[in-house]
Amino acid sequence: MLSKLWIPIIPACALMLAGCTAGSKAALQTGIAGIQDGADTAAQTLIVSTCGMTVGAYKRLDNPNHQRGVDLLCGGNGEEPVTKQDLRDLLGDLP
């Protein structure tokens, strides 16, 4: 659904960039790179904080799908491959 919303915006952005000066384009690219860096840092922080939980906290997770999600994200035992159903189960339980 969200990807369909972006379809009309992409040509509009291209037209706006065509009218920009070199300095404006560079500033825009710098802004985009800053946003991407911030999102990458947030993602890395979330992974590190999730994988930094104690074994006791992991064992107290009362939902096996959440335990499986932590296993998948943090390396787990690696014996079972990730399946589409694993992802459906994990994402279906998130608030």
C-alpha positions in Angstrom: 0.0 0.0 0.0 2.7 2.5 1.0 4.7 1.7 -2.2 1.8 2.7 -4.3 1.7 6.1 -2.6 5.3 6.7 -3.6 4.7 6.1 -7.3 3.4 9.6 -8.1 6.0 11.3 -5.9 9.0 9.8 -7.6 8.5 11.7 -11.0 7.7 14.9 -9.1 11.0 14.6 -7.2 12.9 14.0 -10.4 11.3 17.2 -11.9 12.2 19.2 -8.8 15.8 17.9 -8.9 16.1 18.9 -12.6 15.5 22.5 -11.6 18.0 22.5 -8.8 21.4 24.1 -8.9 24.5 21.9 -8.2 24.7 23.3 -4.7 21.0 22.5 -4.0 21.5 19.0 -5.3 24.5 18.5 -3.1 22.7 19.8 0.0 19.7 17.5 -0.8 22.0 14.5 -1.2 23.7 15.4 2.1 20.4 15.5 3.8 19.3 12.2 2.4 22.6 10.6 3.4 22.1 12.0 6.9 18.6 10.5 7.2 19.9 7.1 5.9 22.8 7.1 8.4 20.4 7.9 11.2 18.1 5.1 10.2 21.0 2.7 9.9 22.3 3.7 13.4 18.8 3.2 14.9 18.5 -0.3 13.3 21.9 -1.3 14.6 21.1 0.0 18.1 17.9 -2.0 18.1 19.7 -5.2 17.1 22.4 -4.7 19.7 20.0 -4.0 22.5 17.8 -7.0 21.6 20.8 -9.3 21.4 22.2 -7.9 24.7 19.4 -9.3 26.8 20.3 -11.7 29.5 19.6 -15.4 29.2 17.1 -15.2 32.1 15.1 -12.5 30.3 15.2 -14.6 27.1 13.9 -17.6 29.0 11.1 -15.5 30.7 9.7 -14.4 27.3 6.3 -16.1 27.4 5.8 -16.1 23.7 7.7 -18.8 21.8 7.5 -16.7 18.6 9.3 -13.9 20.4 12.0 -16.3 21.5 12.3 -17.6 18.0 12.6 -14.0 16.7 15.4 -13.3 19.1 17.1 -16.5 18.0 16.8 -15.6 14.4 18.0 -12.0 14.9 20.9 -12.8 17.2 22.2 -16.0 15.7 20.5 -18.5 18.0 21.5 -22.1 17.6 21.3 -22.0 13.8 19.8 -25.5 13.5 16.6 -24.4 12.0 16.4 -22.2 8.8 14.2 -19.2 8.8 10.9 -19.8 7.2 8.2 -17.5 5.9 5.9 -18.8 8.6 8.5 -17.8 11.3 8.3 -14.2 9.9 4.5 -14.3 9.8 4.4 -15.6 13.4 6.9 -13.0 14.7 5.3 -10.0 12.9 1.8 -11.1 13.8 2.6 -10.9 17.5 4.2 -7.4 17.4 2.1 -4.6 18.9 
